Amino acid sequence: MSFPEAFFVVPLPVYVIDIVSTYSGYPRSDNPYTFKVPMSKTCIADPCCCLASLVCPLPVACVNRHRALEGNMDEYKCCQGYYPLCGFRAGEVGESTCPSMCLCLEATCCFTCAVSATRNYLMDKYRIHPDPMDYQIIRCSNAMQCLACICSLASICVKDLREGARILRHVAHITFCTVQGCMQTQSAVEIAFQEKKGVQAPTVNAIQDRS
């Protein structure tokens, strides 16, 4: 492996933001409902969606957000306001002028944020708290990303680690792809369940003052 290749590291998924919420004081722990299907059982509940999430993750992310908003793109905001970046606040960067295009850009440029934001939005909208196993799956994925990152950085100085770091990056990437597929399928199953119930949940104002 050449020296520049040592800098290639699988992108760290932003799911780490959700891991912080697994500690005590997590606001959604008091929500009365659970997801229709935990992440650990999504491949059984809807194998077609799970496969689609692995093969075409970006379109699935866009469709899930559109369905979560019940087709009302007037409610769309970048990452639904869960992940403000560099001082920019969702709803104030011109999304209202072309929400569909902005959603596509969000899924393409900030994929992990887009997937996680849809899931967070559903939890707030339908007062859902995740299954404890969901946290363990997400933590496992994050641990793999961090380990791959550390080994890739170490391999810059230690040539003997480069082959192992390359293999670990592939393992971390497969783990991440699997986890995002489970997460997207969980959201899709929940949306379908809520649509079948035909219950209109109150609109969620996801933008909060996080300062």
C-alpha positions in Angstrom: 0.0 0.0 0.0 1.4 3.4 -1.0 1.8 6.2 1.6 -1.3 8.2 0.4 -3.5 5.1 0.7 -2.7 5.0 4.4 -4.8 8.1 4.8 -7.9 6.4 3.4 -10.1 5.7 6.4 -13.8 4.6 6.3 -15.8 7.7 7.2 -16.8 7.7 10.9 -20.6 7.5 10.9 -22.4 10.2 12.8 -24.4 7.6 14.7 -21.9 8.4 17.5 -24.2 11.3 18.3 -26.9 8.8 19.2 -24.5 6.9 21.4 -24.1 9.9 23.6 -27.8 9.7 24.2 -27.7 6.1 25.6 -26.4 7.4 28.9 -28.7 8.4 31.8 -30.8 11.4 31.2 -31.6 10.5 27.7 -34.9 12.3 26.9 -36.4 9.6 24.8 -36.1 7.0 27.5 -39.5 8.1 28.9 -41.3 7.7 25.5 -44.0 5.1 26.0 -43.7 3.3 22.7 -41.1 1.1 20.9 -40.3 0.6 17.3 -42.5 -1.9 15.5 -39.3 -3.9 14.8 -35.9 -3.7 16.5 -32.9 -3.3 14.3 -31.8 -6.9 15.1 -34.9 -8.3 13.4 -35.3 -5.9 10.4 -33.8 -8.4 7.9 -36.6 -10.8 8.8 -39.4 -8.3 9.0 -38.7 -6.7 5.6 -35.9 -8.5 3.7 -36.6 -6.6 0.4 -36.2 -3.2 2.1 -33.1 -4.4 3.9 -31.6 -5.5 0.6 -32.6 -2.2 -1.1 -30.9 -0.3 1.7 -27.7 -2.1 1.1 -27.7 -1.9 -2.7 -29.3 1.6 -3.1 -28.9 3.3 0.3 -29.2 6.9 -0.9 -32.6 6.6 -2.6 -34.0 4.6 0.3 -32.8 7.5 2.7 -34.7 10.0 0.5 -37.9 7.9 0.3 -37.9 7.3 4.0 -37.6 11.0 4.8 -40.3 11.8 2.3 -42.6 9.2 3.8 -41.7 10.3 7.4 -42.9 13.8 6.5 -46.1 12.3 5.1 -45.2 13.8 1.7 -45.3 17.3 3.0 -42.0 18.7 1.9 -42.9 22.0 3.4 -41.9 20.4 6.7 -38.5 19.4 5.3 -35.4 20.9 6.9 -31.8 19.9 6.6 -31.4 16.8 8.8 -34.7 18.0 10.3 -32.7 20.3 12.5 -30.9 17.6 14.5 -27.4 18.3 13.3 -26.6 22.0 12.9 -23.2 22.5 11.3 -20.8 25.4 11.3 -23.3 27.9 12.7 -25.9 27.1 10.0 -29.4 26.3 11.4 -31.8 24.0 9.5 -34.6 25.9 7.9 -32.4 29.0 7.3 -30.3 27.8 4.4 -32.9 28.0 1.7 -34.3 24.5 1.9 -37.9 25.8 1.3 -37.0 26.9 -2.2 -36.2 23.4 -3.4 -36.7 20.8 -0.6 -36.6 17.7 -2.8 -33.2 18.7 -4.3 -31.9 19.6 -0.8 -33.0 16.2 0.5 -31.0 14.5 -2.3 -28.0 16.6 -1.5 -28.4 15.9 2.2 -28.5 12.1 1.5 -25.5 12.3 -0.8 -23.2 14.6 1.2 -24.3 13.8 4.8 -25.7 10.3 4.4 -25.2 9.1 8.0 -26.8 12.3 9.3 -29.7 11.9 6.9 -30.4 8.3 8.0 -30.0 9.1 11.7 -32.1 12.3 11.5 -35.1 10.4 9.9 -34.9 7.8 12.7 -34.7 10.6 15.4 -37.6 12.4 13.8 -39.8 9.3 13.9 -38.9 8.7 17.6 -39.9 12.3 18.5 -43.0 12.2 16.2 -44.4 9.0 17.5 -42.9 9.1 21.1 -40.7 6.0 20.5 -37.8 4.8 22.6 -35.3 2.4 20.9 -34.7 -1.2 21.9 -31.6 -1.5 24.0 -30.2 -3.9 21.4 -30.3 -1.0 18.9 -27.7 0.8 21.0 -25.4 -2.2 21.2 -25.6 -2.6 17.4 -24.8 1.1 16.8 -22.0 1.0 19.4 -20.5 -2.0 17.7 -20.5 -0.2 14.3 -19.0 2.9 15.8 -16.3 0.9 17.6 -15.3 -0.7 14.3 -15.1 2.7 12.6 -12.9 4.0 15.4 -10.7 0.9 15.4 -10.3 1.1 11.6 -9.4 4.8 11.9 -6.7 4.2 14.6 -5.2 1.2 12.7 -5.1 3.2 9.5 -3.3 6.1 11.2 -0.9 3.7 12.9 -0.2 2.0 9.6 1.2 5.3 8.2 4.2 4.8 10.5 4.3 1.0 10.9 4.3 -0.7 7.5 3.6 -4.1 8.9 0.2 -2.9 10.0 -0.9 -1.8 6.6 -2.3 -5.1 5.4 -4.2 -5.6 8.6 -5.5 -2.0 8.5 -6.7 -2.6 5.0 -8.6 -5.7 6.0 -10.0 -3.9 9.1 -11.3 -1.1 6.9 -13.2 -3.5 4.8 -14.7 -5.2 7.9 -15.7 -1.8 9.3 -17.2 -0.8 6.0 -19.3 -4.0 5.8 -20.4 -3.5 9.4 -21.4 0.1 8.7 -23.3 -0.8 5.5 -25.2 -3.6 7.4 -26.1 -1.3 10.3 -27.3 1.5 8.1 -29.4 -1.0 6.2 -31.0 -2.3 9.4 -31.6 1.3 10.6 -33.2 2.4 7.3 -35.4 -0.8 7.3 -36.4 -0.1 10.9 -37.6 3.4 9.9 -39.4 2.1 6.8 -41.2 -0.6 8.7 -42.2 1.9 11.4 -43.5 4.4 8.7 -45.5 1.6 7.1 -47.0 0.7 10.5 -48.0 4.2 11.3 -49.5 4.7 7.8 -51.5 1.6 8.3 -52.8 3.0 11.6 -53.8 6.1 9.8 -53.0 8.3 12.8 -51.9 11.8 12.2 -49.2 12.6 14.7 -48.5 16.3 15.6 -45.8 18.0 13.6 -42.4 17.8 15.3 -40.5 21.0 15.6 -37.1 19.3 15.5 -35.1 22.6 15.6 -34.2 23.2 19.1 -32.0 25.7 20.8 -28.9 23.6 21.5 -26.7 26.4 22.7 
